[in-house]
Amino acid sequence: MQSLFHWLPEIPILTFTLLLLVSLTVPPWFERLNLPGLVGLIAAGIVLGQHGLGLLDAESESMKLFSDIGKIYLMFVAGLEIDLLQFRRNKNRSLGFGLVTFLVPLITGTIIGLAFDFNLTSSILIGSLLSSHTLLGYPIVQRFGLVETEAATVGVGATILTDISALLVLAICVSVQAGDFSWVSLIVQLVVLGIYMLLIFFGFDWAGKAYFRQTGEDEGSQFLFVLLAVFLASLGAEIINVDKIVGAFLAGLAVNDVVGNSSVKEKVEFFGSVLFIPFFFVGMGLLLNVPLFINTLLTSFELTLAIIIGLLGSKFFAALLTKLFYGYSWAEMGLLWSLSIPQVAATLAAALVGLNVGLISEEVFNGIIVLMLVTSIVGPMLTSHFAPKIMPPQIEKKLPQIEENSSFLWWENPPQVEAPFTVVVPVSTPETERKLMAIAALLTRHESGIIIPLAITYSKSHMDDPELQQELKQSHKLLVQAEELGQSLQVTTHPKLRIASDIGTGIVQTACEENARLIIMGWSKEVGLRTWLFGNVLDQVLGASHCPVAVVRLQSESLSVGQILVPVRNLTPQTVRTVRFAQLLAETNQARVRVLHVCPAKATPERVKLLEQEFLAALQSDRLTEQLEVAVIPSDKVAEVIIAVAEEVDLVVLRSLRRRTTAGLAVSDVVQEAILSLQCSLVLFSEPYRG
């Protein structure tokens, strides 16, 4: 088979190109089969390795480097994604469950290893491989609105203890295997490790916060700082004779508070998830000895079965003990069990270390691969089974309230200076100007405010440029038309012309100078290389404006509606403010607002009813109680439900996320699919960036 590709050069660039191709194409194919994408990456490694096409060599220096970076990045992201806030909320119970779900599988795995004639060190390592867990079921918990439940926060928080403990056991076992073990050396190693952990946790946290304050909005430098922290921590771990994945995981925990949920965190995770983490899983496939793997399943089936049953049984027993000790329900116990089952990140990384140092055999390594495949499927399935049986927590009454005579303020920090309700409307073409002025007029009449039609004329420096003079004439013409429209719509207008070298910056600076409460913009259809690289004007405004932005796509020049649909994912202050904005539009049209929440298809009738009651109670206000209805529809096809319900309404209001990135507009796949399919008028509502 290898002879077919003898003409290909054996150079690192070929390895990198093949890894990129696999990372791009293979995971989507497997996800269509309802299998994890990482399974496809491992399979691709097998196909491209020595037992397949022979295009990739696990022993090559380039492949070792890519795989090591991927392994480090995987463990770093595992630490970075742990929600420390949730851990702190129930830290005692999280530590309790974490201790039990670590010790029981550790003991179980050790017994299994000894039963199959492995030495004590190898047996303990096998136990440690079963003791950690990866939160593959967490997105399902989010989908059912259970993130704030105690069972979910305890399950998430326990990950910190299990992963750190499992990695520490790995470090000790590797030290023993190297022949450096004695009780004195163990104590010294633990002391050095303790000092190292303190340096990582407190040193990186302090340095990170100081550096982020100093660099401000320089996300490029911040991104590089985070990368440096990861590899410094990994290098430090190697220096003190601890595996580098321990340092990477600790670095993830250390910079967790620093990056928070900022766009820097998104960049770091994105960079790793599309590049080096897939490379690691391909490398895992390259190491998989296919003939031995098949032979293991046939001749050592008992070992593989014992590992799988031992993992499932020990995790179940740990969850049962937690239920009895803390008084959880059976459904909560099942949720804890299901969250602690999947074995992916820490388990695979540690198994590879154990294989490389000779602590575990290839039979055990193959069994761990099978364990990963089984648990990555069974765990999320059980989470989907138990989650619908748990009622979501009561929604706290910390949601924005609208007083009887107050103007609508839908961001947390309203201006300190009293000013009229001001809406900035950037105008660029006569076609969109009339539509945007119409919707702005509805809001400003209702709030006794003013409209600032804004024309931005682009110019770099030369004010005597004939093209600039021609564009200024066009801008004046647009502003005259806007003033005439304002008079016909019976609203006060203060037209404003501005010359700027960047249109987006000109819009947001004017809005801030005029103390605007809202910017209304038309839907942008800009395409081209510059838009692809740097984002369009709309993205720039969304990424930098101090006030909300409403992106409008109207099917007619007037906004005459009877029904407004507001799809919501969950109930948060941001969601409530979006509904308030829709209610304001409805009040100007005597229209009705229909709030739509699509819950999972497995939700019970009791859950659906409870969700309807809580959404309705939270969204009611003294000012806008009437003309509001809430519909909760169970379905796993969210976009299809939204599109179907939207056929019955005149306007859909969607909420977008705003990140301080090159492209300021971020919408979910569901919202994107809905936008492309909706035929009615649409408003995309975006709030200011809040870190």
N, C-alpha and C positions, 0 to 999 in steps of 0.2 A: 504493500500500500504506500509506503514511504517513497518508493521509486517514482510514483506518479508526480511527486512534487519536488523532484531533485533539482529542478531548474530554479526553485525559489532560493534566494540568498539567506544564509543563516546569520542574520543581523538583528540587533535589538528592535529596530524600527518595524520589522515584520511581526515580532511578538506583540508589540504595542498596537499595531494595526489590527491584528486578529482579535486581541482582547477588546478593542473598541467595537469591532464588528459584532462580536458575540454579545457584549453588554447592551448594544442597541437593538438587536433583532431577536434574541432568544427568549428573554423574560416575557414579553407580550404573548408569545405563542403558548407558553405554559400557563399563563394567567387565564387565557381563554379556555383552558381545560380545567379551570378551578384548582390549579396547582400553584404553589408559591413560585415566584420567579427565580428564587435562588436554587430551586431544584433544577430548573433548566440550565442555570449556569454551571452547576456541578456536572450535569449530563454533558454539556458542551465540552467541559474539561476532559471528560472521559473520551469523547469522540475525537478531540484534537490531540490527545496524549499518546503515549507510547503504545497503548493497546488499541488505538484507533488509527487516525490518519498520520500521526507522528509529526504534526506541524508545530507542536509546542513541547518544550522539554522542561520538566519540573526542576531539573538540576542546573539549568542555565542561570547565569548571574542576573540577567534582566528579569527573568520570571521570579527568582527568589526575592529580588528587590520589590517588584510590583506586589507580590503576595504578602511580603512583610508589611509594606505600607498599608495595604488593604486591611490586614489583621489589626494593625495599630489603630487605623481609622475606625474600624468596626467597634472596637472596645471603647474608643473615645466617644463615639456617637451614643453608645449604650449608656455611658455615664452622663452625657449631655442631655439625653432625653428624659432622665429621671426627674420627676416633678418634686423638687425639694420642699415646695410650699405644702403640697399634700402630705409629704412625709412628716413635716413638723406638726401638722394638725392632729395626727394620731400616732405620734412617734412611739409611744409606749406599746400600743397594740401592734404597730408595724414591726417593731423590734421583737415582740413576742411571737408573732406569726413567722417572721423571718428566721428566728432562732429554731423554731420547731421544723419549718419546712426546709431548713438546711441540715439539721442534725439527723432527722429521721431518714432522708435519702442517703446521707453520708454513711450512716451505719448500715443501711440496707445494701448499698453498693459495695461496701467493704466486705460484708458477709458473702455477697455474690462472688466477688473476686477470690476470696479465700476458698469458697466452695469449688471453684474451677481451677484451683492449684496455682493461683498467682501469689507472689510474695506479699508481705504486709504493705510495703510501700506502694506497690502497684494497685493493690486492692483499695487502699485509702484514696488513691488518685481516682480510681473508677467511681468510688463513692462521691468524691467531690464533683465529678462530671455530672452526676445526677442531682446535685444539691442546688445549683443555680437555676435560673429560669429567664426566659425572654418574653416580654409583654406583647405577644402577637395578638392577643385578644383585646388589647386596650382600645383600638378603634371601634370595636363592637360595643364596648362599655360607653364610649362617647355617643355612639349612635342611639343608644337607649336612654341617654340622659342620666346616667348613673355615676358620672365622674365624682359628684359630691357625696355619694353614699359612703358610709364607713367601710363597708366591705371592699369597695373599689380602692379607696385611699390606703387601706391596710395592705391590700395585695400589691399595689404599686410601691408603697414604701418599703415593703419587705425585700424588694429587688436589691436595694442598696446593701443590706446585710448579707444576703445570699451570694451576690456576685463578689463582694469584697472578700468574704470568708472563703469562698471557693478558690479565688485567685491566691489567697494567702496559703491555703493548703497545697495548691499547685507549687508555689514557690518553695515551701518546705520539702515537698516530695522531690523536686528537682535537685535541691541541695543534698538530700540524702543519697539520691542516685549518683551524684557526682563524687560521693565518698567523702564529702566535707562535713558530715554530720557528727555532732557530739552535743551533749546537753549544754556545754559551754558555748559552742558555736551557735546552737539554736537560740540561746538567750541573747547572744551578741547580735545575731541576725534579726531577732525580733526588736531589739532596742534600736538598731540602725534603721529598720523598716519603720518603726514608730516615728523616729526623727524625720525620716524621709517623707512620711505621710503628712506630718505637721508642716513641713516646708512646702509641700505641694498645696495642701488645703488653704493654709493661711497666706503663704508667700504669693502663690499665683493669684489668689483672690484679691489681695491688696494691690499687687502690681497691675493686675488687669483693670481694676476700677480706676487706679491712678492714670493708667495709660489711656483708657477710654475717655476720661475727663479731659485729658490733655489734647487728644486728637479730635474730639468733637464729632464732626460728621465725616471724617476721613475713614470710610468703611474699608477701603483697600488696606490701609495700614493696620486697622483693627483685625481684619481677616488674617493678615500675615502674623500678627501677634498671637492669635489663637493657634495657628499652625505651629509656630515656634514653641508655644507652651506644650503642645502635644508631644512633639518629638524631643524636647528637652526632658520632659517627664519620663519618656520611654528610655532615653539615653541614661538618665539618672538611675532608673530601675536596673538597667544592665550593669551599671558600675557597682551597685550594691548586691549583685548576684541574684536579682529578682527578674523574672521574665518581663520583657518590655510591655506586654499587654496589661500587666498590673499598673504600670505607670500611666499608660494611655487611659485606662478606666478612671484612675484617680484624677487625672488632668481634666477629664470630662466633668467629674463632680466639682472640681475646684473652680472651673470657669463657668459653671452653670449659672450662678448668681450674676456673674459679670455680663454675660450676653443676654440673659433673660429670654424673651421671645422676640428679640430684635431681628432686623433683616440680616445682621451679621451671622446670627445663628442659622438662619435659613441658607445663607451662602455657604457656610461651613458644611452643613449637612448635605446640601445639594451637591457640592463639589465631591464629597466622599461617596455619596450614594450613586452618582452617575459614573464615577471613575474607579477609584481604588477598591471600594468594598466589593463590587462585582468581580474585580480581578482576583480578590482573595478566594471567592467561591469557585472560580474557574480553576485556580491553583489547587483547591481541595479535590476537584475532579481529576486533575492530573496525577495526584498522589494515590488515587484509588486504583488498586490492583484488581482489575475486572475479573480475571480467572479466580483469584483468591476470594474476591467478594462473593462470587457465585458459589464457590466451594464452602465459604463460611455459612451461607444460607442453607446449604445442603448438609454439611457435616457438622457444623457448629451452631446449628439452629437453636439448640438449647441455651447457649450463651446469649445469643441475640434476644431470644424470647424472655430469658431471665432478666436481662437489662430493661426491656420494655415494660414487663409486668412489675418489676421492682420499682421502676420510676413511677408508673401510674399508681401502684398500691401505696408506696411511701408518701407520695404527695397527697393522696386521698386521706391517709391516716393523719398526716400533719394538719390538714384542713379540718378533719373531724375533731382532733384535740382542741384546735382553736375554737371551733363551734361550742364545744362543751365548756371551755374555760371562759369565753366571753359572751355566751348566750346568744349566738347568731342563729338565724333560721336555717332550714335545710337549703333554701335557695341561695342564701348568702354564703353558706359553706361550699355549695357547688360552684359559685362564682370564684371564690378563693382557690378552689382546687383547679378549676379550668385555667385561671390566670397563671398558675404556678407550673403547669404541665409543659408548655413548649420549651424545647431545648435547642437554641440556635446559636446566638452570638458567643456568649462566654463559653458554652460547652464545646462548640466546634473549635474555637481558638485554643482552648486549653487542651483538647484532645490532640490537636496537631502538635502542640509543644510536647505532650507526653509521648507521642509517636516518635518525634525527632530525637528525644533523649533516651529512647529505649525503655520507658516506663510501662508503656502498654504495647501489646502486639498489634499486628495488622488486623487480626480477627476482632479484637476489641474496637479498633478504630472503625472497621466496617460496621460493627454492631452499633456504634455511635451514629454513623451516617444513617442507618435504618431508623434508629431512635429519633433523629432529627426529622426525617420524613414523616414518621408516624405522628409524633407529637405536634408538629407544625400544622397538621390537618385536624387531629383529634381535639387539641386545645381550643382553637377558635370555634369548632363545632359545638363543644360543650358550653363555651361562653354564650353562644347564640341560644342554646337550650335553657340555660339558667337565668340569663339576663331578663327575659320578659316576665319572670316570676317575682322580680323585685320591684317594688314601687319606688319611683323617683322621690327624692327628698322634697319636702315642702319648699316652695319658692320663697326666698326671703323677701321681705317688704323693703328692700333697699333699692327700689327702682324709681326712676324719675317721676315726680308728680307735677302736674300742671295746675297752677293756681288759677282761680277764676278770672282774674284780670291781667294775668301776666302775658307778656309776649312770648312766642315760641322760641326757646333757646335749646338747641339739641346738641350742645357740646358742654363738657364739664366746667369750663372756665369762661363765663360770659365776660364781655368787655367791662372794664371798670368805669369808663366814661359813658354817661347816658347819651344815647344817640338814637335817631329813628331807625326803624327796621329797614336796612339797606340791602338791596340785591344787586349784585354786579352781573351784567349780561354782556359777555364778549360777543361782538358782532363781526362777521367776516363776509357774509353774502346776503343779498336781499331775500333769498328764498328761506334761509333759516332764521333770519332776523325777526320776521313776523311771528313765527311759532314761539320762539323763545320769549319775545316781549309779551305774548298773550299769557303764557303761564306765569311769568314774573308779575304781570299786572294783577292776576288773581290773588297772589300771595300778598303783594304790597297793599292792595286795596283792603284786604282783610285785616292787615296789621297796621294800617295807616302809615305805611312806609314810603320809600322812594326807590326808584330804579336808576342805576348808573349804567347806561349803555356805554360800552367801552370798545373803542377801535384802536387796535395796536398796529402801528406801521413799522415794518421791519427795516432796520438800517444798521450797518456796522459803524460807520464813522462819518462819511462824507455827506454833509447836509445839502450840498449843492448838486447832488446826483439827480439828473433828470427823472430817472425812474422813481426815486424817492418822492419827488414833487408830484408825479402822476399818482402814486399810491396815496399820498396825503389828500389829494382831491377826492379819490374814491372813498377814503375813510370819512372825510367831511360829509360826503353825500350820504353815507350809511348813517351817520349820527343825525343828520337832518331828518331822514326817514324815521329813525328811532324816536326822535322828539315828536314828530307828527303822529306816530303810532301811540305814543304815550298820551297825547291829548285826546285821541279818539277813544282810548281805553280808560280815560279819566284817572290817570295816575301821574304823579310828579316825577319828572325825569331830570337828571343832571348829566347830560352827555359829557364824555371825557375822551380826549384823544391823547395817545401816548406813542412816542417813538422809542423803540427798544431794540437792542441787538439780540434779544431772546424773547419770543412771544410769550412762552409760558411764564417766564420770570416776570415779564411786564404785567401779566394778568394777576398773579398772586401778590405782587408788591402793591399794585393799585388797590386790590381788595383789602389788604391789610391797612394801607394808608387811609382808606375811606371807612374803616371800621365795619366792613360788610358782614352781614349775618349769613349770607348764602351766595354762592356763585352758581349760575345756571348756564350750562353749556350744551351745545348741540352734539349729536352723535358723530364721532369722527370715523372716517373710512380711509384714513391715510395709509398708504402702503409704500413700500420702496426700501432701499438699502438703509437710508438714514433712519427711518422709523424702526426697522428691525434692529439696528445697532443701538440707537439712543432713545427710542420711544417717541411718541408724537406729542403734540402740545397738550392734549388731554391728560396723558400720563404725567407730564411735568407738573401740571396744575394740581392733579390729585396727590402727587408726592410732596407738595410743598405748601399748599394753602393752609391758612390758619383757621378757616371756617369750613362748614360742609359744602360739598359740591353735588349738584343734581345734574346728571347727564341725561338729556331728554331726547327721546325719539318719538315724535308725534306723527300720527298717520294723517292728521288734518291740521289746518292752521289754527283752529280753535280747540280748546280743551273742554269739551262738553262730555261729561262722563256720568254714568249712573251707578257703576260698580267698579270698585278699585280692589285689586287682589294684592295681598302682601304675603308672599311665602316666607316662612321663618324656620330656621333650623332648630333653635332653642331659645330660651327666654333669658336674655341678658339686657343690661341697660342700653346697649347699642341697638338691640332689636326693638326695644320699646320706643326709642327715639325715632327709629325708622317708621314704626307704626304711627307715631304721633305726626310725623311729616305727612303720611298718607291721609291721616284723619283731617289734617289742616286742608289738604287739597279737596277732600270730600266735603268739608264744611263750606268751601267756596262754591261748590257745585250741587249742594244738597244731595250728595251721593252716599252710597253705603260702602263700608270697608269690610272686606272679607279676609280675615287672617287665616292662612293655611299652614298647617304643620303636618308633614308626612312622617309618621312614626314607623318603626320596623313592622313588617308584615306579621310577625309572630306576637305582636302586642296583644294582650288580653283586652276584652271589652271593658273591664274595670279600669285598666290603665288608660285606655282611650278616653273614657269618661272623665277620669281624674285630670288628665292633661287638658281637656277642654275647659273644665272648671277653673284650673289654675291659670291658664292663659287668659281666660275672660276676666278673672278677678284682678290679675296684674295689669291688664291693659285698659281697664275702665278708669275713667277720670271724671271729676265733677263737671268738667267742661265738655267732654266728648264721650259721654256714655252711650248716647243713642247712635243709631246707624252703624253699629259694630257687631259683627258676628265672627265666631271662631269655628273652624272646621279642622278636625284631626282625622286624617285618613291613613289607615295602616297599609303600607305597601313598601316593597324594596326597590321599586322603580320610581324614584323621586321625580326625576325630570319629566317622565311621561305623565305623572299625576298633575304636576304644575301646568304642563302644556294643555292637558285636557280641561282642567278647571279654568284656565285662562281664556278658553273659547267662549266662556259665558260672561266675560267682563269686558270693560272698555279700556282699562289701564292696569298695568302691572308695575308695582314698585318693588325693586330688588335692592338688597343691600350688598355693597361691595366691600372688600377688605382694602385697607390702605396701608402700604408698606413704604418706608423711605428707601426705595431702590430706584434703579434706572427707570423701570416701568412702574409707575405708582399704582396702577390698577391691578388688583389681584382678585380673581373670582374663582369659585370652585368649579369643578367639572360639571356639576349639576347646573349651576347658574349659567355657565357658558353654553351648555346644550339648550337650555331654555331660551337664552337670548337669540340663538340662531334659529329657533323654531317658532317663536312667538310672532303672531301676525298683528297683534293689537299695539296700541301706544305703550311706551315703556319709559320708566324713569329708574335710573341706577343711582342710588343714594350712597354717598361716601362721606364719612366723618373724618375730622382731622387726625393726623398721626399722634399716637399717644405712647410711643416707645415700645 
